[in-house]
Amino acid sequence: MAYNASLIIMNDMHHTDRPDQSFQFMSSGPRFYSEGLTDIQTAVDAAITEEVDAIIQLGDAVDIPDDPAVKSKSTLVSDVQTILHSESISAYNVMGN
């Protein structure tokens, strides 16, 4: 039996409290950390609008915090998970990539 599923797949959101880096970062280009949570919310909103079956987050949802004493990596992960699981749509995480 075949089953068709519609998914939103996202990766490399790099949410962190670090300032954006407009210079070339290795070979990947500039990093706009401040847009991470907004991008995740955009994906969730699109999933609801398009009535997809699930969101798959493929890794690198967070980056190294600017000051771990102020905001820990687990707090950054919590920020992401709060948005991903805020609606009735299923969301799954693949840790790392």
ZATILO-473582 format. One record per residue (C-alpha): residue number from 1; chain; x, y, z. Coordinates in pm, 1 decimal. Layout:
BEGIN
ATOM num cadena        x        y        z
ATOM NUM      A        X        Y        Z
...
***
This chain:
BEGIN
ATOM num cadena        x        y        z
ATOM   1      A      0.0      0.0      0.0
ATOM   2      A    135.9    339.8    -94.6
ATOM   3      A    109.2    642.2    130.3
ATOM   4      A    173.4    994.4     15.2
ATOM   5      A    306.5   1232.5    276.5
ATOM   6      A    372.2   1601.6    247.7
ATOM   7      A    664.4   1730.7    450.3
ATOM   8      A    855.0   2046.8    520.5
ATOM   9      A   1222.5   1968.3    559.6
ATOM  10      A   1457.3   2226.0    707.5
ATOM  11      A   1814.2   2234.3    829.8
ATOM  12      A   2095.7   2462.6    939.5
ATOM  13      A   1885.1   2726.4   1114.7
ATOM  14      A   2176.0   2802.0   1353.9
ATOM  15      A   1968.0   2979.6   1618.2
ATOM  16      A   2193.4   3147.8   1874.2
ATOM  17      A   2231.7   3470.5   2064.3
ATOM  18      A   2550.0   3562.2   1877.2
ATOM  19      A   2559.0   3873.1   1658.1
ATOM  20      A   2511.3   3827.4   1284.2
ATOM  21      A   2831.1   3781.3   1083.3
ATOM  22      A   2817.4   3964.6    752.8
ATOM  23      A   3165.4   3851.9    646.4
ATOM  24      A   3241.6   3529.7    459.5
ATOM  25      A   3235.8   3241.9    709.6
ATOM  26      A   3457.2   2964.6    574.7
ATOM  27      A   3288.9   2862.3    247.9
ATOM  28      A   2929.6   2907.1    365.8
ATOM  29      A   2889.8   3283.0    338.5
ATOM  30      A   2753.9   3524.9    598.4
ATOM  31      A   2557.7   3403.5    900.0
ATOM  32      A   2235.5   3575.4    999.1
ATOM  33      A   2180.1   3420.5   1340.7
ATOM  34      A   1909.0   3671.1   1430.8
ATOM  35      A   1683.8   3523.2   1161.3
ATOM  36      A   1689.9   3164.1   1294.1
ATOM  37      A   1374.9   3169.1   1506.2
ATOM  38      A   1188.5   3376.9   1248.7
ATOM  39      A   1278.2   3122.6    979.6
ATOM  40      A   1156.9   2836.5   1199.5
ATOM  41      A    828.8   3016.6   1267.0
ATOM  42      A    791.7   3077.0    892.3
ATOM  43      A    830.1   2702.6    830.5
ATOM  44      A    569.0   2620.8   1095.5
ATOM  45      A    329.2   2878.1    950.6
ATOM  46      A    380.0   2732.8    600.7
ATOM  47      A    319.6   2381.3    734.5
ATOM  48      A    -13.4   2492.1    878.2
ATOM  49      A   -115.4   2683.8    565.7
ATOM  50      A    -20.3   2399.7    332.9
ATOM  51      A   -160.4   2133.7    569.5
ATOM  52      A    153.9   1921.0    555.2
ATOM  53      A    183.0   1600.0    752.9
ATOM  54      A    501.0   1687.0    939.9
ATOM  55      A    807.9   1905.8    972.6
ATOM  56      A   1146.3   1734.2    967.6
ATOM  57      A   1434.8   1933.7   1118.6
ATOM  58      A   1762.0   1783.0    990.1
ATOM  59      A   2014.6   1929.4   1227.4
ATOM  60      A   2213.9   2234.2   1323.4
ATOM  61      A   1904.4   2401.1   1465.2
ATOM  62      A   2128.0   2584.3   1712.1
ATOM  63      A   2481.2   2718.8   1713.4
ATOM  64      A   2731.1   2787.2   1990.9
ATOM  65      A   2597.0   3053.5   2229.3
ATOM  66      A   2779.1   3385.1   2257.8
ATOM  67      A   2806.3   3353.6   2636.4
ATOM  68      A   2704.2   3010.5   2774.7
ATOM  69      A   2674.0   3162.4   3121.8
ATOM  70      A   2394.0   3387.8   2993.0
ATOM  71      A   2217.5   3152.4   2751.9
ATOM  72      A   2306.0   2783.4   2743.0
ATOM  73      A   2290.1   2560.6   2437.1
ATOM  74      A   2003.9   2366.4   2598.1
ATOM  75      A   1809.1   2693.3   2633.0
ATOM  76      A   1868.7   2763.6   2262.8
ATOM  77      A   1737.8   2413.8   2178.3
ATOM  78      A   1434.7   2482.2   2396.7
ATOM  79      A   1367.3   2805.1   2202.3
ATOM  80      A   1357.4   2606.7   1877.6
ATOM  81      A   1148.7   2320.7   2017.4
ATOM  82      A    893.6   2562.1   2162.6
ATOM  83      A    823.4   2696.8   1813.7
ATOM  84      A    836.4   2359.6   1636.8
ATOM  85      A    588.2   2204.4   1877.9
ATOM  86      A    362.0   2506.4   1927.6
ATOM  87      A     98.7   2390.6   1680.2
ATOM  88      A    -84.6   2066.0   1614.6
ATOM  89      A    154.2   1961.4   1335.4
ATOM  90      A    401.0   1679.0   1398.0
ATOM  91      A    766.6   1783.3   1414.9
ATOM  92      A   1065.9   1550.2   1417.7
ATOM  93      A   1433.5   1622.6   1478.8
ATOM  94      A   1735.4   1449.3   1334.0
ATOM  95      A   2023.6   1544.8   1558.8
ATOM  96      A   2334.1   1658.2   1370.9
ATOM  97      A   2385.1   1633.5    998.3
***
